[in-house]
Amino acid sequence: MTSNKMTDQVMISRVQDSMYRQCKKRGYAAPVDVLMDIGVLQKSKYEDWRFGRATFLESVCTVNLKKLSFIMRQIRVYAQKNQLKPSETYYKQWGTKKKNGQGHKSVKRLQFSKSGKAEIEKAYATHYLDEKRIAELKMEGQSL
């Protein structure tokens, strides 16, 4: 089944599963990781974007904007239902250190959408924190 033939119900199920697994494993879920988990963003394409080889994230996803909007909405629905705390994250381009270790090149904020509209950029950059799970993970870490 290719990602563009995926039914809405299958997509919702995959988004929920990804969000659940991410929160269980590390205490938060990130939209870019959901996109990779459900197969609409290849890891190599994500890395191209992080290194500045793609102008914006949406251009390297394998589904159209309508489907991406649907996925993003399902991420927010899951986060609200599960009382996850939104936390906006700053995504900067990878590989901006100078070769000789002398300082940095200017930090470049990455763009997620073609439009660059603030509310769309914020949606992609928002991670959702499971504060109870984060506390559990910290306790588990201390008992090792």
Legacy VTK file of the C-alpha trace (Angstrom):
# vtk DataFile Version 3.0
C-alpha trace
ASCII
DATASET POLYDATA
POINTS 144 float
0.000 0.000 0.000
1.565 3.291 -1.034
1.228 6.317 1.217
-0.939 8.260 -1.261
-3.480 5.414 -1.394
-3.688 5.202 2.377
-7.198 5.726 3.727
-7.834 8.421 6.314
-8.571 5.789 8.969
-5.298 3.952 8.302
-3.458 7.288 8.412
-5.089 8.229 11.747
-4.143 4.845 13.182
-0.518 5.185 12.048
-0.243 8.730 13.424
-1.655 7.646 16.798
0.646 4.622 16.934
3.688 6.759 16.137
2.780 9.399 18.736
2.202 6.703 21.373
5.505 4.907 20.667
7.532 8.134 20.659
6.059 9.273 23.980
6.574 5.831 25.534
10.215 5.681 24.380
11.417 9.237 25.089
8.599 11.221 26.678
7.712 13.367 23.668
6.593 13.155 20.053
7.769 15.287 17.140
5.865 15.846 13.874
8.941 15.176 11.704
9.399 11.806 13.410
5.721 10.982 12.890
6.136 11.793 9.180
9.103 9.407 8.990
7.342 6.699 11.030
4.258 6.665 8.802
6.303 6.604 5.604
5.632 10.027 4.087
9.163 11.316 4.769
12.249 9.232 4.005
15.097 9.568 6.517
17.513 10.508 3.726
15.171 13.299 2.556
14.837 14.540 6.153
18.641 14.666 6.359
18.802 16.542 3.014
16.479 19.143 4.524
18.428 19.342 7.802
21.666 19.944 5.889
20.055 22.627 3.716
19.906 20.560 0.514
16.094 20.990 0.371
14.505 24.433 0.611
11.606 23.325 2.803
10.445 20.077 4.422
7.118 19.761 2.592
8.973 19.564 -0.746
10.600 16.245 0.223
7.466 14.556 1.618
5.767 11.919 -0.554
2.184 13.165 -0.042
0.442 16.362 -1.118
-0.283 19.362 1.099
-3.876 18.289 1.732
-2.673 14.962 3.161
0.121 16.674 5.134
-2.433 19.069 6.656
-4.603 16.089 7.585
-1.633 14.350 9.264
-0.668 17.510 11.167
-4.260 17.928 12.372
-4.290 14.301 13.611
-1.042 14.922 15.529
-2.693 17.873 17.319
-5.878 15.860 17.992
-3.842 13.040 19.572
-1.821 15.530 21.645
-4.962 17.225 22.977
-6.737 13.946 23.788
-3.688 12.752 25.720
-2.948 16.070 27.459
0.477 16.393 25.867
2.133 19.766 26.422
3.071 21.649 23.230
6.654 22.914 23.152
7.915 24.878 20.162
11.373 23.800 19.035
13.932 25.725 17.013
15.064 23.700 13.983
18.377 24.907 12.662
20.393 23.687 9.729
22.926 20.974 10.470
26.561 21.230 9.437
27.092 24.936 10.065
30.275 24.628 12.149
33.394 25.906 10.424
35.961 23.265 9.475
38.808 24.674 11.608
36.627 24.902 14.720
36.905 28.700 14.793
33.381 29.844 15.615
30.275 29.115 13.584
28.810 30.100 10.292
25.556 31.952 10.811
22.808 29.744 12.213
20.088 29.170 9.634
16.550 28.460 10.797
14.997 25.725 8.680
11.747 26.204 6.808
9.038 23.539 6.886
6.470 24.892 4.416
6.571 26.508 0.992
4.519 29.461 2.255
6.620 29.984 5.385
3.469 31.141 7.221
4.104 31.465 10.949
1.250 29.202 12.098
2.289 26.404 9.705
5.947 26.685 10.688
4.983 26.602 14.375
2.837 23.472 13.876
5.736 21.525 12.358
8.215 22.810 14.975
6.037 21.911 17.963
6.998 18.841 19.946
4.433 17.340 22.311
5.620 16.468 25.798
4.208 13.708 27.978
5.247 15.164 31.313
4.232 12.068 33.318
6.288 9.829 31.036
9.264 12.221 31.172
9.151 12.014 34.996
8.994 8.185 34.800
11.955 8.082 32.416
13.970 10.336 34.742
13.170 8.050 37.693
14.151 4.971 35.668
17.415 6.689 34.740
18.207 7.404 38.392
17.611 3.791 39.416
20.265 2.461 37.019
LINES 1 145
144 0 1 2 3 4 5 6 7 8 9 10 11 12 13 14 15 16 17 18 19 20 21 22 23 24 25 26 27 28 29 30 31 32 33 34 35 36 37 38 39 40 41 42 43 44 45 46 47 48 49 50 51 52 53 54 55 56 57 58 59 60 61 62 63 64 65 66 67 68 69 70 71 72 73 74 75 76 77 78 79 80 81 82 83 84 85 86 87 88 89 90 91 92 93 94 95 96 97 98 99 100 101 102 103 104 105 106 107 108 109 110 111 112 113 114 115 116 117 118 119 120 121 122 123 124 125 126 127 128 129 130 131 132 133 134 135 136 137 138 139 140 141 142 143
